[in-house]
Amino acid sequence: MRRTLIFCLALVLVVSATGAAAGTTDLPYLGSSANSTLTLSDEAQIGRMVMRDLRDQNQLLDDPEIIDYLQNLGNQLAAQAPESAQRFNFFVVRDNSINAFALPGGFIGVNQGLITATANEAQLASVLAHEIAHVTQRHIARSMQAQVRQSLASAAALLAAIIVGAATGSADATQAGIAIATGAAAQQGINFTRANEYEADRIGISFLAAAGFDANSMSDFFEMLGRRNGLSGSQVPEFLKTHPVTANRIAESRSRAAQLKQNVRNEAPTYAFIRERVRVIGAAIDSDLQHYYTTLAKTRVLSSAQRYGAALAKLNTVNRDEATQELRILSAAQPTSPMLQAALGQALLATGKVLEARQTLQAALELAPRNVPLTLRYAEVLLQSDGAIEAHAVLLDLFNNVPPTPEQIRYTALAASNAGDMGDSYYYLGEYHLTNGDLKQAFKVLELALAEPNLSVVQQARFEARIKEVRDALVENRRGWHPEPAQK
């Protein structure tokens, strides 16, 4: 697993040391080095800032079907954490390397390369369980406490290393930058996070077993990582490795799993489809996925999930009609699968069969009400068939019951705008900025919402209450801040 805890620690250190200079981040005041413990609220704000940066760099694979699956899987594991007040958000990074990491605030990232590399759902669950344990054990805050004497110059160098690593997509470059920038301090930090890794293993395995997954899948995944590294833990110093997989770590994981009573459930059929969807949706523009599936078909009979992936690969080509026909067959064989019905609706829309797409998705929603991907696909069709008012209504109904992602909030703002409800459009755009941690921009947009004419009594009260909340947060986080008049 990617040992990015120290990277996040560096970010926290820089933010706490340079908060006054970073005027655009709207981060909470963290105090002096003596006040070294972060609250959950502080961590959430920092996590939102990092997420905003990842989103701005187009590093997030923000696909409704993929995110919905990953969030549901993660929630099953997080539910095993006793008395945890932490809310978790799971996301996918556009990177084909095998990595996963936890950010402050319960944001857990998984590289697309890790998802496609897992052999089964339990292996993917083991990665999430490990990262969830990092969060529940407050490893980021604890690491910060251990590193409070880090100098500003070292912290700035660490941040530069993080930025280089993010820009190049190279964990090795980031790790090397940290080593060069901090010397002995980096060594101490890595030693500290090594202990965190073992603790996350132990606690993650208990989450895994309690959720009904094979507890041995964590050690299975470790062994796979070891084979990919090509070197045993005894040959390479552990602190220099991005994935510190050692024989001792694998043995300890297997020993831990053997001590647990397990009631292993069957793998969710959705997993295999999601793995293929990630392979296709996350592929580079110049990837020849049709060739990949054609070559695969020469060696085996494609599974339903692989046929689904092959059909998705054709949707962005001249072979859209072939893709639609294949998805018709697959969805007819599994009529209660929201994922297949959603894909068929997308294919029908892509081939100009708007009315059939609308009917297909509407019928699917009757079987799976408020299914997030289905509702979003249905809204897409409505927006392209003079149904903006209905699209706005179904999205409001959905997200009044299901927490949306920032991109889904932004889409709701777009639907409101197309429906002619500019008050709601500004309001949800403000919510979008809030989820990204940009309080100032959220305040400005919410003021525009409140300034809209013909607001309902409910809208007026809701907008005023939200503005007050944001204003209070800004005043608390930035002493001396005063709101500027909104300009339309």
SULRAKA-V441301 format. One record per residue. SS is DSSP state (@ for helix, = for strand, . for the rest). PHI is phi in radians with two decimals (999 if undefined). PSI is psi in radians with two decimals (none if undefined). Layout:
SS_PHI_PSI / SS_PHI_PSI
This chain:
._999_2.52 / ._-1.14_2.28 / ._-1.66_1.19 / ._-1.61_0.11 / @_-1.01_-0.73 / @_-1.19_-0.52 / @_-1.13_-0.79 / @_-1.12_-0.67 / @_-1.02_-0.76 / @_-1.05_-0.72 / @_-1.08_-0.78 / @_-1.06_-0.76 / @_-1.09_-0.76 / @_-1.14_-0.77 / @_-1.08_-0.77 / @_-1.19_-0.54 / @_-1.45_-0.43 / ._-2.18_0.46 / ._-0.97_-0.66 / ._-1.18_-0.54 / ._-1.39_-0.49 / ._-1.54_1.17 / ._-1.21_-0.29 / ._-1.66_-0.07 / ._-1.55_-0.35 / ._0.97_0.65 / ._-1.41_2.66 / ._-1.18_2.67 / ._-1.24_2.18 / ._-1.77_-0.09 / ._1.43_-2.97 / ._-1.40_3.14 / ._-1.11_-0.36 / ._-1.23_-0.50 / ._-1.62_1.31 / ._-1.64_-0.06 / ._-1.73_2.21 / ._-1.50_2.46 / ._-1.43_2.90 / @_-1.06_-0.64 / @_-1.14_-0.73 / @_-1.05_-0.81 / @_-1.08_-0.71 / @_-1.09_-0.70 / @_-1.15_-0.73 / @_-1.12_-0.77 / @_-1.04_-0.71 / @_-1.11_-0.65 / @_-1.11_-0.79 / @_-1.12_-0.72 / @_-1.06_-0.70 / @_-1.06_-0.75 / @_-1.11_-0.76 / @_-1.07_-0.72 / @_-1.16_-0.74 / @_-1.10_-0.54 / ._-1.52_0.12 / ._0.99_0.67 / ._-1.62_-0.10 / =_-1.74_2.36 / ._-1.61_1.47 / ._-1.62_1.14 / ._-1.72_2.24 / @_-0.99_-0.78 / @_-1.12_-0.75 / @_-1.18_-0.82 / @_-1.15_-0.69 / @_-1.08_-0.77 / @_-1.12_-0.86 / @_-1.12_-0.68 / @_-1.14_-0.74 / @_-1.12_-0.74 / @_-1.11_-0.80 / @_-1.11_-0.68 / @_-1.11_-0.63 / @_-1.08_-0.64 / @_-1.36_-0.75 / @_-1.12_-0.48 / ._-1.13_-0.28 / ._-1.48_-0.15 / ._-1.36_2.12 / ._-1.22_2.24 / ._0.89_0.73 / ._-1.59_2.21 / ._-1.55_0.00 / ._-1.38_2.29 / ._-1.67_2.37 / ._-1.87_2.48 / =_-2.22_2.17 / =_-1.90_2.42 / =_-2.53_2.87 / =_-2.02_2.34 / =_-1.74_2.43 / ._-1.33_1.41 / ._-2.71_2.25 / ._-1.49_-0.03 / ._-1.32_2.82 / ._-1.59_1.74 / ._-2.62_2.74 / =_-2.70_2.71 / =_-2.80_2.80 / =_-1.98_2.35 / =_-1.80_2.85 / ._-0.99_2.53 / ._1.56_0.20 / ._1.42_0.32 / =_-1.56_2.11 / =_-2.10_2.10 / =_-1.84_2.49 / =_-2.26_2.20 / =_-1.20_2.55 / @_-1.07_-0.54 / @_-1.13_-0.54 / @_-1.22_-0.73 / @_-1.08_-0.79 / @_-1.25_-0.35 / @_-1.48_-0.38 / ._-1.18_2.54 / ._-1.53_-0.37 / ._-2.77_3.03 / @_-1.15_-0.60 / @_-1.11_-0.63 / @_-1.14_-0.74 / @_-1.10_-0.75 / @_-1.08_-0.61 / @_-1.12_-0.63 / @_-1.16_-0.80 / @_-1.10_-0.71 / @_-1.08_-0.71 / @_-1.06_-0.81 / @_-1.23_-0.63 / @_-1.04_-0.70 / @_-1.11_-0.64 / @_-0.99_-0.72 / @_-1.28_-0.84 / @_-1.12_-0.48 / ._-1.55_0.07 / ._0.97_0.75 / @_-1.13_-0.57 / @_-1.17_-0.85 / @_-1.11_-0.69 / @_-1.16_-0.66 / @_-1.15_-0.70 / @_-1.07_-0.74 / @_-1.07_-0.62 / @_-1.30_-0.28 / ._-2.07_0.35 / ._-1.12_-0.30 / ._-1.57_0.11 / ._-1.06_2.35 / ._-1.33_2.78 / @_-1.06_-0.71 / @_-1.08_-0.75 / @_-1.14_-0.71 / @_-1.10_-0.72 / @_-1.12_-0.70 / @_-1.12_-0.67 / @_-1.09_-0.75 / @_-1.08_-0.70 / @_-1.06_-0.70 / @_-1.11_-0.69 / @_-1.09_-0.80 / @_-1.09_-0.76 / @_-1.06_-0.79 / @_-1.09_-0.71 / @_-1.18_-0.68 / @_-1.21_-0.63 / @_-1.59_-0.25 / ._1.28_0.29 / ._-1.88_1.95 / @_-1.14_-0.61 / @_-1.11_-0.70 / @_-1.12_-0.69 / @_-1.14_-0.81 / @_-1.08_-0.72 / @_-1.13_-0.71 / @_-1.08_-0.69 / @_-1.13_-0.76 / @_-1.07_-0.74 / @_-1.19_-0.70 / @_-1.26_-0.56 / @_-2.09_-0.27 / ._0.99_-2.10 / @_-1.11_-0.61 / @_-1.08_-0.69 / @_-1.13_-0.69 / @_-1.05_-0.78 / @_-1.10_-0.72 / @_-1.14_-0.70 / @_-1.17_-0.68 / @_-1.05_-0.69 / @_-1.16_-0.75 / @_-1.26_-0.39 / @_-1.08_-0.74 / @_-1.10_-0.65 / @_-1.09_-0.66 / @_-1.07_-0.78 / @_-1.16_-0.67 / @_-1.14_-0.73 / @_-1.11_-0.61 / @_-1.06_-0.90 / @_-1.08_-0.82 / @_-1.28_-0.66 / @_-1.07_-0.68 / @_-1.10_-0.68 / @_-1.15_-0.67 / @_-1.09_-0.74 / @_-1.06_-0.88 / @_-1.15_-0.71 / @_-1.13_-0.50 / ._-1.48_-0.03 / ._1.64_0.29 / ._-1.79_2.71 / ._-1.12_2.03 / ._-1.14_-0.34 / ._-1.31_-0.19 / @_-1.15_-0.45 / @_-1.16_-0.83 / @_-1.19_-0.57 / @_-1.05_-0.74 / @_-1.20_-0.69 / @_-1.01_-0.76 / @_-1.11_-0.68 / @_-1.09_-0.73 / @_-1.10_-0.70 / @_-1.06_-0.72 / @_-1.14_-0.67 / @_-1.21_-0.59 / @_-1.12_-0.59 / ._1.41_-0.04 / ._-2.37_2.53 / ._-1.37_2.79 / ._-1.08_-0.45 / ._-1.30_-0.32 / ._-1.58_-0.43 / ._-2.12_2.30 / ._-0.97_2.24 / @_-1.03_-0.66 / @_-1.23_-0.24 / @_-1.62_-0.05 / ._-1.72_2.38 / ._-1.14_-0.64 / ._-2.05_1.62 / ._-1.33_1.26 / ._-1.65_1.99 / ._-2.09_2.86 / @_-1.06_-0.65 / @_-1.12_-0.70 / @_-1.17_-0.73 / @_-1.13_-0.77 / @_-1.10_-0.72 / @_-1.13_-0.68 / @_-1.14_-0.72 / @_-1.18_-0.68 / @_-1.12_-0.73 / @_-1.10_-0.76 / @_-1.10_-0.65 / @_-1.16_-0.39 / ._-1.48_-0.17 / ._-1.69_2.47 / ._-1.39_2.22 / ._-2.11_2.46 / ._-2.26_1.43 / ._-1.30_2.26 / ._-1.63_2.96 / ._-1.29_2.60 / ._-1.16_2.42 / ._-1.16_2.28 / ._-1.09_-0.37 / @_-1.13_-0.51 / @_-0.94_-0.88 / @_-1.09_-0.64 / @_-1.19_-0.72 / @_-1.12_-0.70 / @_-1.04_-0.72 / @_-1.24_-0.63 / @_-1.12_-0.73 / @_-1.07_-0.73 / @_-1.02_-0.70 / @_-1.46_-0.89 / @_-1.13_-0.60 / ._-1.55_0.01 / ._-1.22_2.62 / ._-1.14_2.73 / ._-1.01_-0.65 / ._-1.56_0.17 / ._-1.26_2.39 / ._-1.72_1.34 / @_-1.23_-0.52 / @_-1.07_-0.68 / @_-1.12_-0.71 / @_-1.01_-0.87 / @_-1.26_-0.59 / @_-1.13_-0.77 / @_-1.12_-0.71 / @_-1.08_-0.68 / @_-1.17_-0.34 / ._-1.32_-0.33 / ._-1.88_-0.24 / ._-2.81_2.88 / ._-1.42_2.16 / ._-1.14_2.42 / ._-1.28_2.96 / @_-1.03_-0.69 / @_-1.13_-0.71 / @_-1.21_-0.63 / @_-1.12_-0.65 / @_-1.08_-0.79 / @_-1.08_-0.74 / @_-1.09_-0.67 / @_-1.16_-0.74 / @_-1.07_-0.66 / @_-1.12_-0.49 / @_-1.46_-0.29 / @_-1.11_-0.49 / ._-1.67_0.30 / ._-2.18_-3.02 / ._-1.31_-0.10 / ._-1.63_0.56 / @_-1.09_-0.64 / @_-1.12_-0.69 / @_-1.11_-0.71 / @_-1.09_-0.75 / @_-1.09_-0.74 / @_-1.12_-0.72 / @_-1.14_-0.71 / @_-1.22_-0.52 / @_-1.07_-0.78 / @_-1.14_-0.80 / @_-1.14_-0.75 / @_-1.23_-0.54 / @_-1.19_-0.59 / @_-1.28_-0.47 / ._-2.30_1.25 / ._-1.15_-0.29 / ._-1.71_0.14 / ._-1.49_1.90 / @_-1.03_-0.62 / @_-1.13_-0.76 / @_-1.23_-0.66 / @_-1.14_-0.69 / @_-1.12_-0.74 / @_-1.12_-0.69 / @_-1.11_-0.73 / @_-1.06_-0.73 / @_-1.07_-0.76 / @_-1.14_-0.74 / @_-1.10_-0.70 / @_-1.14_-0.71 / @_-1.14_-0.48 / ._-1.70_0.20 / ._1.48_0.10 / ._-1.60_1.19 / @_-1.14_-0.81 / @_-1.09_-0.76 / @_-1.15_-0.66 / @_-1.07_-0.75 / @_-1.11_-0.75 / @_-1.17_-0.71 / @_-1.08_-0.82 / @_-1.25_-0.62 / @_-1.11_-0.74 / @_-1.15_-0.67 / @_-1.14_-0.65 / @_-1.19_-0.46 / @_-1.17_-0.53 / @_-1.49_-0.49 / ._-2.34_1.28 / ._-1.04_2.43 / ._1.04_0.42 / ._-1.18_2.20 / @_-1.07_-0.97 / @_-1.05_-0.75 / @_-1.06_-0.77 / @_-1.12_-0.72 / @_-1.14_-0.71 / @_-1.15_-0.66 / @_-1.12_-0.73 / @_-1.11_-0.65 / @_-1.02_-0.80 / @_-1.14_-0.75 / @_-1.05_-0.71 / @_-1.17_-0.37 / ._-1.75_0.15 / ._-2.43_0.74 / ._1.00_0.62 / ._-2.11_0.63 / @_-1.10_-0.68 / @_-1.12_-0.75 / @_-1.18_-0.68 / @_-1.04_-0.77 / @_-1.04_-0.77 / @_-1.14_-0.77 / @_-1.23_-0.55 / @_-1.24_-0.69 / @_-1.10_-0.73 / @_-1.08_-0.73 / @_-1.13_-0.90 / @_-1.48_-0.02 / ._-1.42_-0.18 / ._-2.10_-0.39 / ._-2.25_2.23 / ._-1.06_2.18 / ._-1.52_2.79 / ._-1.42_2.87 / @_-0.96_-0.73 / @_-1.13_-0.62 / @_-1.22_-0.59 / @_-1.14_-0.76 / @_-1.08_-0.67 / @_-1.16_-0.63 / @_-1.12_-0.69 / @_-1.08_-0.69 / @_-1.12_-0.77 / @_-1.09_-0.71 / @_-1.10_-0.71 / @_-1.10_-0.79 / @_-1.13_-0.49 / ._-1.45_-0.07 / ._1.50_0.15 / ._-1.74_1.46 / @_-1.24_-0.47 / @_-1.06_-0.89 / @_-1.14_-0.62 / @_-1.08_-0.83 / @_-1.13_-0.70 / @_-1.05_-0.83 / @_-1.28_-0.46 / @_-1.17_-0.64 / @_-1.11_-0.72 / @_-1.10_-0.62 / @_-1.06_-0.80 / @_-1.15_-0.61 / @_-1.10_-0.77 / @_-1.15_-0.38 / ._-1.56_0.01 / ._1.40_0.23 / ._-1.74_1.48 / @_-1.17_-0.70 / @_-1.10_-0.82 / @_-1.16_-0.64 / @_-1.07_-0.75 / @_-1.07_-0.79 / @_-1.07_-0.77 / @_-1.24_-0.64 / @_-1.15_-0.58 / @_-1.11_-0.66 / @_-1.12_-0.67 / @_-1.07_-0.79 / @_-1.19_-0.45 / @_-1.42_-0.15 / ._-1.16_2.42 / ._-1.30_2.82 / ._1.11_0.57 / ._-1.27_2.55 / ._-1.30_2.90 / @_-1.07_-0.69 / @_-1.12_-0.80 / @_-1.07_-0.78 / @_-0.99_-0.85 / @_-1.15_-0.71 / @_-1.16_-0.77 / @_-1.14_-0.75 / @_-1.09_-0.74 / @_-1.13_-0.70 / @_-1.20_-0.72 / @_-1.06_-0.73 / @_-1.07_-0.74 / @_-1.06_-0.77 / @_-1.21_-0.71 / @_-1.06_-0.79 / @_-1.08_-0.70 / @_-1.14_-0.70 / @_-1.14_-0.77 / @_-1.10_-0.69 / @_-1.18_-0.72 / @_-1.44_-0.51 / ._-2.24_1.53 / ._-0.98_2.32 / ._1.58_-0.04 / ._-1.29_2.41 / ._-2.28_2.33 / ._-1.14_2.52 / ._-1.69_2.62 / ._-1.05_2.42 / ._-1.20_2.49 / ._-2.15_2.19 / ._-1.61_none
